[in-house]
């Protein structure tokens, strides 16, 4: 169980790296292709370069952590679910 949690934590850290990176790339794309951003802009477009990575960091960590946890749980599922259900039904009974 500890190994699965460690792998989920590692996936979350990857999300902490990739989420803000993708956010910065998206803001730069908006700066290039949005005609309202540029000369005469009050700096609101450029503030997105700072605020977007900060805003996306925690949700991307949570999303990647949850996906890593689901992946770990999926790998630990029993190979034969019917046998696992039978074992649970007969739990505590004499054979």
Backbone bond lengths (Angstrom), bond angles and torsions (degrees), N, CA, C in turn:
res aa  C-N    CA-C-N  psi(-1)  N-CA   C-N-CA  omega(-1)  CA-C   N-CA-C  phi
1 X - - - 1.442 - - 1.535 110.76 -
2 X 1.337 116.07 -35.70 1.455 119.95 178.75 1.513 112.63 -66.91
3 X 1.332 115.61 -36.55 1.460 119.88 178.82 1.523 110.95 -67.20
4 X 1.337 116.32 -38.68 1.458 120.20 178.94 1.532 110.05 -64.96
5 X 1.337 116.55 -40.59 1.458 120.62 178.16 1.525 110.71 -65.75
6 X 1.325 117.31 -39.64 1.465 121.02 178.98 1.528 111.01 -65.09
7 X 1.323 116.99 -39.26 1.466 119.57 177.19 1.522 111.18 -67.67
8 X 1.330 117.57 -37.12 1.459 120.63 176.39 1.523 110.66 -66.33
9 X 1.317 116.85 -38.07 1.461 120.96 177.14 1.528 110.58 -65.28
10 X 1.324 116.58 -40.34 1.462 120.17 176.89 1.532 110.85 -63.49
11 X 1.325 117.02 -40.04 1.468 120.06 176.83 1.527 110.01 -64.72
12 X 1.330 117.51 -39.02 1.458 120.82 177.19 1.517 112.10 -62.84
13 X 1.317 116.94 -38.16 1.463 119.86 177.71 1.525 111.27 -67.75
14 X 1.329 116.96 -34.95 1.466 119.75 173.18 1.527 110.12 -62.22
15 X 1.330 116.38 -39.76 1.462 120.05 176.89 1.511 111.68 -64.98
16 X 1.334 116.42 -35.59 1.465 121.15 177.82 1.523 110.91 -65.99
17 X 1.311 116.73 -25.08 1.459 121.16 177.48 1.532 111.68 -87.73
18 X 1.330 116.39 -46.39 1.466 120.16 -173.42 1.525 113.76 -76.86
19 X 1.333 118.13 -36.13 1.466 121.28 -178.01 1.520 112.51 -59.46
20 X 1.340 118.58 -55.56 1.467 118.78 178.25 1.527 113.44 -63.19
21 X 1.331 117.10 -33.24 1.459 119.19 178.14 1.532 110.82 -63.11
22 X 1.324 116.56 -44.91 1.471 119.88 177.87 1.524 111.45 -66.58
23 X 1.333 117.21 -33.66 1.462 120.43 177.82 1.520 111.02 -65.72
24 X 1.321 116.92 -41.91 1.469 120.30 178.33 1.524 109.85 -63.95
25 X 1.312 117.40 -42.08 1.474 119.98 178.46 1.523 111.07 -63.30
26 X 1.317 117.35 -39.02 1.468 120.46 178.54 1.529 110.83 -66.13
27 X 1.317 117.70 -39.58 1.467 120.44 178.97 1.517 110.27 -67.74
28 X 1.326 117.27 -41.01 1.460 118.86 177.27 1.528 111.25 -63.08
29 X 1.325 117.01 -37.92 1.470 119.86 176.64 1.523 110.20 -64.25
30 X 1.327 117.04 -39.36 1.461 119.67 177.35 1.526 110.76 -66.09
31 X 1.325 117.52 -37.71 1.465 120.18 178.10 1.530 111.79 -63.41
32 X 1.323 116.09 -36.83 1.460 119.95 -177.56 1.524 111.11 -76.30
33 X 1.334 117.20 -43.49 1.463 119.78 -170.87 1.524 114.84 -96.48
34 X 1.325 119.31 -10.48 1.463 120.91 -179.99 1.522 108.89 -87.92
35 X 1.338 117.70 119.55 1.462 119.07 -177.56 1.534 113.11 -69.61
36 X 1.321 118.23 -18.60 1.462 120.20 179.20 1.522 112.34 -76.09
37 X 1.324 117.19 -20.97 1.465 121.26 179.32 1.525 108.64 -90.99
38 X 1.294 116.27 132.63 1.462 119.68 178.87 1.506 110.38 145.45
39 X 1.320 116.44 -140.16 1.454 121.76 -177.62 1.529 108.96 -66.07
40 X 1.295 115.60 131.99 1.465 120.51 179.66 1.514 113.32 89.79
41 X 1.320 117.21 -1.62 1.463 121.45 178.26 1.523 108.84 -78.87
42 X 1.303 117.19 144.52 1.468 120.56 -178.06 1.528 112.54 -79.64
43 X 1.310 119.38 -0.78 1.450 122.45 178.79 1.514 113.08 105.21
44 X 1.311 117.39 0.74 1.460 120.95 179.72 1.513 112.34 -64.32
45 X 1.305 116.98 -36.51 1.465 120.16 178.81 1.519 110.66 -67.63
46 X 1.311 117.15 -39.15 1.457 120.63 -179.29 1.529 111.39 -71.54
47 X 1.314 118.56 -26.26 1.466 120.93 178.30 1.521 111.13 -67.12
48 X 1.308 116.94 -22.26 1.458 120.34 177.30 1.516 112.31 -63.93
49 X 1.334 117.01 -27.39 1.463 120.77 179.05 1.529 109.92 -63.67
50 X 1.322 116.85 -30.55 1.461 121.09 -179.66 1.527 111.28 -90.34
51 X 1.313 116.81 -44.61 1.469 119.86 -171.79 1.521 113.23 -77.95
52 X 1.304 119.38 -33.32 1.466 121.11 -177.38 1.533 112.47 -62.75
53 X 1.336 120.23 -47.59 1.472 118.71 178.60 1.524 112.90 -64.66
54 X 1.335 116.34 -36.82 1.460 119.24 179.22 1.528 110.15 -66.58
55 X 1.317 116.75 -39.13 1.464 120.81 -177.90 1.525 112.55 -72.39
56 X 1.317 118.14 -28.47 1.463 120.66 -175.17 1.523 112.55 -95.76
57 X 1.321 119.25 -10.36 1.461 121.82 -173.64 1.525 112.36 -61.45
58 X 1.308 118.07 -53.46 1.462 120.26 -176.64 1.530 112.94 -68.35
59 X 1.347 119.33 -44.17 1.469 117.71 176.55 1.528 113.86 -62.59
60 X 1.323 117.88 -35.69 1.470 118.87 178.98 1.525 110.63 -70.25
61 X 1.338 117.75 -36.21 1.457 120.02 174.97 1.525 109.95 -61.54
62 X 1.331 116.96 -47.18 1.464 121.22 -179.46 1.515 112.58 -62.36
63 X 1.316 116.81 -41.45 1.467 120.63 -179.32 1.522 110.95 -65.82
64 X 1.315 117.20 -47.03 1.462 119.88 -179.28 1.525 111.21 -68.59
65 X 1.348 117.63 -35.84 1.460 120.85 176.55 1.523 110.31 -63.08
66 X 1.339 116.44 -45.10 1.466 120.26 179.53 1.527 111.02 -64.07
67 X 1.332 117.04 -41.26 1.465 119.52 178.06 1.524 111.26 -65.03
68 X 1.322 117.39 -38.20 1.462 120.58 176.69 1.516 111.80 -65.57
69 X 1.343 116.67 -37.91 1.453 120.57 178.06 1.522 111.32 -67.70
70 X 1.324 116.91 -43.34 1.471 120.92 177.49 1.524 109.92 -62.99
71 X 1.318 116.76 -39.81 1.470 120.19 178.57 1.529 110.65 -62.99
72 X 1.324 116.63 -42.61 1.457 120.36 178.63 1.522 112.28 -65.49
73 X 1.334 116.39 -40.87 1.464 119.61 177.54 1.523 111.34 -66.59
74 X 1.318 116.68 -36.41 1.464 120.63 178.99 1.525 110.77 -64.46
75 X 1.320 116.11 -38.33 1.465 119.72 179.03 1.520 112.20 -69.79
76 X 1.337 117.57 -26.87 1.463 121.10 -178.40 1.523 113.33 -88.10
77 X 1.325 117.80 -0.80 1.463 119.65 -178.23 1.527 109.30 -64.14
78 X 1.331 117.11 152.73 1.466 118.87 -179.45 1.528 110.95 -68.74
79 X 1.339 117.06 144.86 1.463 119.73 -179.54 1.526 112.19 -67.39
80 X 1.337 117.28 -29.61 1.460 121.05 178.74 1.528 107.97 -124.03
81 X 1.349 118.40 95.00 1.460 120.79 -176.39 1.531 112.87 -62.31
82 X 1.316 118.18 -32.48 1.464 120.38 -179.47 1.527 110.82 -64.90
83 X 1.327 117.54 -40.40 1.461 120.75 178.49 1.529 110.68 -67.00
84 X 1.316 116.85 -36.66 1.457 119.79 178.35 1.528 110.58 -66.15
85 X 1.323 117.82 -39.34 1.465 121.27 177.78 1.522 110.41 -66.28
86 X 1.329 117.78 -41.61 1.474 120.58 177.25 1.525 110.83 -61.86
87 X 1.326 116.60 -41.05 1.457 120.21 177.98 1.526 110.99 -62.04
88 X 1.308 117.45 -39.95 1.459 120.66 179.08 1.527 111.62 -69.65
89 X 1.329 117.54 -37.01 1.470 120.36 178.55 1.522 111.26 -65.77
90 X 1.324 116.64 -37.17 1.464 120.94 -176.52 1.525 112.68 -92.46
91 X 1.306 117.49 11.02 1.456 121.38 -177.17 1.546 109.55 -65.18
92 X 1.277 115.98 128.11 1.465 121.40 178.25 1.521 114.02 87.77
93 X 1.294 119.34 -4.39 1.470 122.24 178.76 1.517 109.75 -91.89
94 X 1.301 114.10 151.82 1.469 119.38 174.43 1.520 108.89 -78.66
95 X 1.303 116.95 140.85 1.476 120.32 178.40 1.499 111.62 -90.26
